[in-house]
Structures are given as structure tokens and as C-alpha cells.
């Protein structure tokens, strides 16, 4: 499959790139995508939630009333979960939400996500992008040239470019990553995937391992 390379003004440069069918034209595996996205979101969780249980609440352990003859239920401690200010029953404890996922499954998920973008005509190949200084207005002008200013975009750079990253950081719908950091969640979360011409060969090399 071939795609035209467009310049920063959205015009056809006359050049074309060939997309690997093994990466951009496979039958998408929804289960692999689900597992990879689930792992990504699980890794974002800090897992620092904690509530006090009855043995951790500060308070007296004295029996608050006699066992029998009060006409109410028996009660032994103010720290009981049935009382206001008492401990919580089976409350959240700090834990690690991350889990292992096989490398081949993650590779399959990324290929599936890229194939979905091709099927949806949501993949664009552009000339390599760089700025002399970090300016948000320059990035906005670049998006306007591609008619993508109103869409959620993911730009994939061949190498880290601090000026491009800083120029896009203040835009809520714009995300910039290097080719080494592309993941399934970000690809699917974007309305439009924008690949720099120089990042295509690197991406194919990474996903063909």
C-alpha cells in the first residue's frame, strides 16, 4: 500500500512511501488491543489508595456499654465499622495494578491499532518537522496547514525534538511522541495519526522484530 507524502502546507510533495502490509494491513485483533490498553491504563494508576480499618483507627478499646439489658444491639468498641468514625470494612489498601503482557501480544496490538487507522483513512505521512524555537503558534499554523486543528492528533517523530514537543504541550488535542514511545492507547485515542516521513522506517523496524 502506498501513501503520498504531504508538506507542512498540506500539499502533495510528489513522493510516495510504501507501507508494510505486515504492519499496516493485518486483520486487527481486538482482544490484543484490549489487553494492551488495559495494561497501559493499569500502569498509570499509582495504587496509593488507603483507608483505615478498625485496628488502625485511633480510639478507646473500652467496652462502651454493658452487654445485656440496654434493649439495643451489643457493642464492644467505638472503632467498630457500624459506628460513625469507626474503621472501614475491607477498605482499599495500597497495591500494584501492573501486570505482565507478552511482547508478541503488545506487538500485535500496535499493528492492529495502526491497521485500524489505515482502514479509517486516519493516517497521514508528512515531511519531517522541526522548529527553531518552541512556539505554540507555529504548531497551530502547522496543524491549520494540514486541516487538523479541530481534531485530536498524535504526531510521531523519528527522534526527540524538544522545540516541537514544547510547542504542542499547551494544546489539549495535540500529542507528540517519538517513534520509540508509540503505544496502542495513544494511537487509538487520536482522531488522526500523523507520521513523519523519517519515523516510518524506524516504526516498521521496531514492529517487525
C-alpha positions, 0 to 999 in steps of 0.5 A: 500500500502506498501513501503520498507524502504531504508538506507542512502546507498540506500539499502533495510533495510528489513522493510516495512511501510504501507501507508494510502490509505486515504492519499496516494491513493485518486483520486487527485483533481486538482482544490484543488491543484490549489487553494492551490498553488495559495494561497501559491504563493499569500502569498509570494508576499509582495504587496509593489508595488507603483507608483505615480499618478498625485496628488502625483507627485511633480510639478507646478499646473500652467496652462502651456499654454493658452487654445485656439489658440496654434493649439495643444491639451489643457493642464492644468498641467505638472503632467498630465499622457500624459506628460513625468514625469507626474503621472501614470494612475491607477498605482499599489498601495500597497495591500494584495494578501492573501486570505482565503482557507478552511482547508478541501480544503488545506487538500485535496490538500496535499493528492492529491499532495502526491497521485500524487507522489505515482502514479509517483513512486516519493516517497521514505521512508528512515531511519531517518537522522541526522548529527553531524555537518552541512556539505554540503558534507555529504548531497551530499554523502547522496543524491549520496547514494540514486541516487538523486543528479541530481534531485530536492528533498524535504526531510521531517523530523519528527522534526527540525534538524538544522545540516541537514537543514544547510547542504542542504541550499547551494544546489539549488535542495535540500529542507528540511522541517519538517513534520509540514511545508509540503505544496502542492507547495513544494511537487509538485515542487520536482522531488522526495519526500523523507520521513523519516521513523519517519515523516510518522506517524506524516504526516498521523496524521496531514492529517487525522484530 
